[in-house]
């Protein structure tokens, strides 16, 4: 499985969401995008958008106040 | 079971509260603020007074300015920090936010991404502060408290802040990402 990474540390909303959208639009179906964020509101708007688009999404808190959002481009 | 997995800890301290809960709490807090201080909630007006106190401490005379001749502003400047409930509430907001991130154990010192981000924050902050003074309040004092007190100026503010946010969004997409 091809994995792509996006470093959004230190970036406030809505920048992580906009960057994720941009990055994902250049990816192929079946690829995985891992977004690293430290701004908690990205935990709301990125999954909300991903669910609307029908992408598979999963969040892991890898450190205190630091998350990795896994997005699978399903189509 | 560690406290991290406790359902009440997660609901109340770790995960963000729904927007509706926040809205209702803000409404109730604004009512209690109005009852206890006689003033609707405001944030940035008091920053102007903070700056005036700093200016006074180095020998300036802001009390001669038109803005501080206005009755309410003059009283706030003369009374000092500890007698200004609204200034104390600003401090409360900062400490409350710190406490919330600490309780959720999400506090971290974030790195600066780029100088563009720093410049954007400084210029944006100055413009917001300047704009808030021209409109006699920020999105709390003018929009939130204005609408809550059934005043038309809150709605007018809302229309123009919407236009400003739209332009700001365009600038963000064009230059900052």
Boltz contact constraints between the chains, C-beta under 6 A:
constraints:
  - contact:
      token1: [A, 10]
      token2: [B, 110]
      max_distance: 6.0
  - contact:
      token1: [A, 10]
      token2: [B, 111]
      max_distance: 6.0
  - contact:
      token1: [A, 10]
      token2: [B, 113]
      max_distance: 6.0
  - contact:
      token1: [A, 11]
      token2: [B, 113]
      max_distance: 6.0
  - contact:
      token1: [A, 18]
      token2: [B, 177]
      max_distance: 6.0
  - contact:
      token1: [A, 38]
      token2: [B, 110]
      max_distance: 6.0
  - contact:
      token1: [A, 64]
      token2: [B, 105]
      max_distance: 6.0
  - contact:
      token1: [A, 65]
      token2: [B, 106]
      max_distance: 6.0
  - contact:
      token1: [A, 65]
      token2: [B, 108]
      max_distance: 6.0
